[in-house]
Amino acid sequence: MLLSSFGASSANVALPTLQRAFGASFAAVQWIVLAYLLAATAAAVGAGRLGDAIGRRRVLLAGIALFAAASGACAVAPTLPLLVAARALQGLGAAVMLALGMALAAGQLQGRTGRAMGLLGSMSAVGTALGPALGGLLLAGPGWRAVFAAMLPGAVLAFALVRRLPDDDAVRSGGPFDVTGLLLLVGALLAFALAATGTGARWWYAISALCTAAFMRTEARTRTPLVPLALLRDRVTATGFATSALTMALMMTTMLVGPFYLGRALGLGAGGVGLALAVGPLVAALAGVPSGRLVDRHGARRTGMAGLAAMALGAGLVAVAPRAAGVTGWIAPLAVLTAGYALFQAANNTAVLEAAGIDRRGVAAGLLNLARQLGLIGGSALLGAVFAAGAPDPAHAAAADVAEATQATFALAVLLPLLGLGAAWRQRAQ
């Protein structure tokens, strides 16, 4: 979990250096990040289903090996296209590690699933925070190739640790792998991502809708579907997937808007912005394990609803905080919001994986990761557009305009956890 999060966040800090090293445009080097995220998104469900079919430990070992090989290829890549291709392979390995790491933890720690999910959430936050910090040090020292090479020792250690886990032959759900369903799902996800991040959005959305319709039709007719439709019909799992996407869209808003608000509206320097943004991952890392214990003690549904309420409160405080409150007006609400997110994630992951059953935990974990990735993409597109409407050029806009745009964005973002809270309350009532 830590490796996959580190791989996603460490490359961001190297983009300016890579742009100069390869003499490329910023749009071109952005694909170093996009290739990783798109590959991880497209492979999330397929990785989980493959683990359910032929053994989660076996597929997880293969995913770690692919991640290690791709990291080495990134470190020695002589051209930008080869680096982007290696990053896509790295993203495939990360998808396997995310889905099957979560599924294996849930299976090995019966009765302590909440604690396991809380600890994995902490590790994800540590990886996200460690990426820019360690990546910056490596850039200042050995250079950008060391950023990717630094992942190799961790991958070797992870491989050695997973080899010591007991095999899970007994929980395999056999049958032919649904290749057609996988290709249609990948097509739908890539088209959606391209619609949200590029030009020609109308056509990409249409292609995504067509692929989604064909995918649902295929899954209904296939004997061994990639995504068992029963998972999507179940109230607990369906609510969990949808709410996971909504909450991740809100978290994406903090990452997207935060640097502009702190730098432009509050006038912080680069160092101050970095420290203020580090509060979120730090709180998430510290809150993960206690959140898991609360889930095991009080139940997933109750703690999940408490987490959603805290997220709504945190976002609402950002929306009403005056600019005169300074950095405290950002950090204090962000701490509340992030702690709520850690509590919700531990509860939601526990509820979904337990409801999915032992033979479908891999695909359920893959769907959870897919929902989070879709939330990242959707939050960036929708709430990014709201922010841009108020501050079309936030890097040069007046401080007051950036502050107003931030408040308007978070006023809308409050609705996301409230929608999830309403869905959870309705499920409880039924």
N, C-alpha and C positions, 0 to 999 in steps of 0.2 A: 504494500500500500504506500509506504514511504517512497519507494523507488519510482513508482508511476507518477506520484504527485511531484516529486523532484524533477522528473523528466519533463513534465508539462510546464513547470514554472522557471526552470533554470535557463532555458533558451531565450526567454524574453529579454533578460538583461544583456544578452550578447548580440541582439539584433543590430545596434549601431556599429559595433565592431565588425560583424559579418558583412554589413552593407559596404563598409570600406574595404574589407579584405577581398571581396569578390567584385567590387566595382559595380554593384547592382543597384536597382531602384529599391525604395522602401517597400513598394507593392510586391516586388519579387521576393525579398527576404522575409516578408510576412508569411510566405508559404512554409517556412521552416517551422513556424508555430501551427499554422492551419493544417499542414499535412499530418502532424501528430494527432491533433484533436479530431480531425475528420476520420482518420483510420481507427482511432480508439472508439469513436462513436459508432462507426459502421460495423465494427467487429464485436461490439459489446454483447449482443444477444447470441450471435453465432458461437462465441467462445464458451458461454455458459451452457448452451445446448450441447456442444461437442463434449464438454466435460461430463454432463449427465449421461451421454451416450457411451463413452469409452473409458471413463474414469477421470475424476477431477484432478487427482494428484498427478497422473501421467500428463494431462494436458497443461497443467500449471507448470510442470518442469519444462515442457516444450516452450511455453510462453516466456519463461525466464531466460531460457537459452537463446530464444530469438531476440529478446530485449538486449541481452549481453552482446550478441553478435552485431546487432544494429548499432549499439552504442559505439563499438569499436569501428564500425564502418563510418559513422558520423565523425569520429575523431580523425580519421585519415582521408576524408572525402576531399578530392582535389578540385571539384567544381561545385557550383551551387545546385544544379539539377541532381547530382549524385547525393548531395547532402539532404536535399528534400526527399529523395527516394528512401534514403536510409532512415530519415525521421518518420516516414510513413510506416516502415517495418517496425520501428521502435514503438509506434503507437499501437500496432497490432499486438505486440508483446505486452504492452501496458494494459490493453483491454482484457487479455487473458488473466493477468495478475490481479486486476481489480475484481473481476467477476468471480474467479475461482478461489482467490484468497478469502473473499467474504464467505463464499459457500462452504469452503472447507472449515473455516473457523466456526461457523454456525453448526456444522455437523459434528465437530470434535468436542464442542463444549456445551453439550446438552444441559439445560437448566441454568446456564450462565451466558446465554446468547446476548443479553443486554450489555454485559460487561465486555464481551468480545467486540460487539459493534462499537461501543464507546472507545475502546482502545484503538481499534482500526481508524475511527474518526480522528483521534488524537494524532496518530501516525500520518494520516493524510494532511492534517494541518501543519505538522512539523515539516513534512516534505515541501509543502507549498511555501512556507516561510524560509526554509533552508535554501531553496533554489536560488532566489535573488542574492541572498547573503553570501553563500559559498561560491555561486557563479561570479559575483563581482570580485571576490578575492582571487579566484583563478584567472579571471580576465586581466587583472592588474599584475599577475605573476606570470605563469607559464603561457597564457594566451587562450584563445577561444577553443582550441582543440582539447584542452585539459577539462573544459566544462563537460564535454561528452565522455571523455576517458574516465572521469571521476565516477561514473555510474558503474563501471566494470567491477570494481571490488565488491560493491554492494550486491550486484547481481550474482557474483560467485558465492557470496555468503548466503544469499537467499536460496540459491539452488541447493547448497549443502544442507540447509535447515529443512527445506521441504522434502528432501530425500529421506529424512529421518521420520517423517510422518507415516503412520500406517496406511496401507493401500485401502482404497474404497471400492473394490470390485463388487461388493455386495449391494451397492446402491446404484449400480449402472442401469440405465434404462435404454435398452438396445433398440435396434431398428435402423433402417437406412437414414442417412443424414439428408435433411431437406435442403438440397442445393438450390432448387428453384426459389424457395421461400427466402433463402439467404440473399440471393442475387436481387430479388425484388425489394427486399428490405434495405439493402445497401443502396440501391438506386433511389428509393424514396428518401433516405436520410441524406445522401449526398446532394440530391436536388434541393431539399429543404435548406441545407447548410449553404449552398451556393446562392439560393434566393435571398437568404438573410445577410450574406456577406458580400455579394457582388451585384453586377448589373443584370438586366433582363429578368428581374424578380418575378414578373407575372408569368413568364413561360416556365421558369424553374418551379414555381409553386404548382402550376398545372401538371408538370411532369411528376412532381412529388405526389400529388393527389391521385394520379392515374396508377402509379406504382403501388401506393398504399391500398387502393381498391383491389388491384390484382393480387397483392399479397394476402389480404384478408380472404379473398375468394379461394386462393390456393391453400391457405392454412385450414379452411373449413373442409376441404376435400382430401387433405393428405392424411395418411394413416399415422405417420410420425411427424407432426408439424414442428417447425422451428420454434414457434411460440404457441403452446397449447392455449386455445381460445378460452378454455375454462379459467385460466389465470386472469384474463381480462374481464371475465364475467363475475368473478368473485368480488364481493364488496370490499373486503379488506385489501386484497392485492391491487385492485383497480384504483381505489382511493389512495393507496400508498404510492403508486406510480405517478398519478396525477399531482398529488401534493408535493412529491419530491421535485417534480419539474417546476412547480410554482415557487417553491422556496429557493431553488437554485437560481431562478430568474432574479429574485430579490438580491441574493448574494452577488450575482454578476453586476447588479447596479452599483453596489458599493465599490467594486473594483474598477468599474468604468467611470463613474462620476467622481469618486473620491480624489484622484490626483488633481483634477481640474479645480474642484472646490477648495482643496487645501492649498494648492499652489497659487491659483488666481484670485479666489475670493478672500482667502485668509493671508495671502502673501508669504507663505512658507517657502524656504529654499528646498532644494532637492533632498538634502539630508533630513530635514524636518518632515517632508512629505513621506519619505520612506519609513521613518520611525512611527509616524501616525498610522500609516497603513499596516504596519507590522502588528498593531494591537489586535486586529481581527484574528489572524492565524494564531497569535499567542493565546488569546482567550479560548479559541477552539481547542488548542492543544491541551490546555489546563482543564477545560470543562469536559473533555471526552470521557475519561474514566469515571468521574463522579456521575455523569449523565447515565452511563451504562448501569451503574449500581442502583440509581433511582428507578431505572426501567425494570430491573429484576425485582426490586422491592415493591414498587407501586403499580406495575403493569404498563404495557406499552401504550395503550389507548390514552390513559390519563396523563402520562408524562408527555406523550406526543402533543396533546392538546395544549398543555402548559407551555411547551416549546413554541408552538405556533403563536400563542398569545404574547409571549415575550418578543417574538420577532415583529409582530404587529406594533407592539409598544415601542420597540427600538426604532423602527422605520418612521412611526408617527412623531417621535421626539426629534428626529432629523428634520422632518417636514416643518416643524414649528419652531425649531431653535433659531434665534436671531443670530446674525453674523457677528454681533457684538460679543456673543458667548465665546468666540474664538475656538481654539483647538478643543477645549473641553466640551463645547457644543457638538463636536463630531465624535470624539473618543468615547464619551460616556454612553450615548445612544448606541454606538457601534458595539461596545462591550455587551450591552443588553441584547442586542440583535444577534450577535455571534454566539453568545451563551445559549440563547433560545434555539438557534440553528443546531448546535451540538446536541442539545437535548432531544430535539425533534428527530434528527438523523438516527441517533441511537435507538429511539423508540420505533421509528418507522421501519428501519431495516430489520429490526427484531420481529415486528409484527408481520411483515411481508414474507420473510424467510420461514417463519414458523407456520404461516398459513399455506405456503406453497407446498409443504410436505417434503420429505427427505429425497424423493426421486426427481424433484423439480427445482431444487435450490440453486443449481447452477444457472438455469435460464432465468429464474426470478432475480438472482443477483445481477445478471446481465441486463435485465430490463430496468432494474433500479439505476444502474450506471447509465443506461441509455436515456432514462428520464432526466437524470441530472445534466447530461450533455445537451439534450434538447432544451432544457431550461437555460443553460448558458447561452446557447445560440439565440433562443427566443427573447431572453432578457436583453441581450446585446442589441437585437434588432428593434424591439418594441420600445423599451424604456430608453435606449440610446436615441431613438427618434424623438421622444418627448423632450429629452435634455437638449438635443440639437435644435429643436423648435424655439426654445427659449434663449439659447446661446449658440447661434450657428457657427461661430468661430471661437470656441471657448478658450483657446490658447491666447487670444488677443482681445477678448471681450472685456467690458467693464466688470469690475469686481461685483458690483450690485447685480448685474445681469446674470452672472454665473451663480450667485447665491440664490436668486429667485428661480432660476432654472433647476437648481438642485432641489429646492423645496417643492417645486411642482412635480418633479420626477418622483420624489419619495412620497408625496401625497397620493400619487397614483399607485405606487408600489405597495403601500399599506394594504391595498385590496388583495394582494396575492396571498399572504398568510391568512387573511380573513376568509378568503374563498376556501382555503384548505381547512380552516377551523369549522366553517359551515358544513363542509362535506363530512368531516370527522364526527361532528355533532349529529348529523342526519344518520350516519351509519350507526352511531351509538343508540339513537332513538329506535332504529329498526331492530 
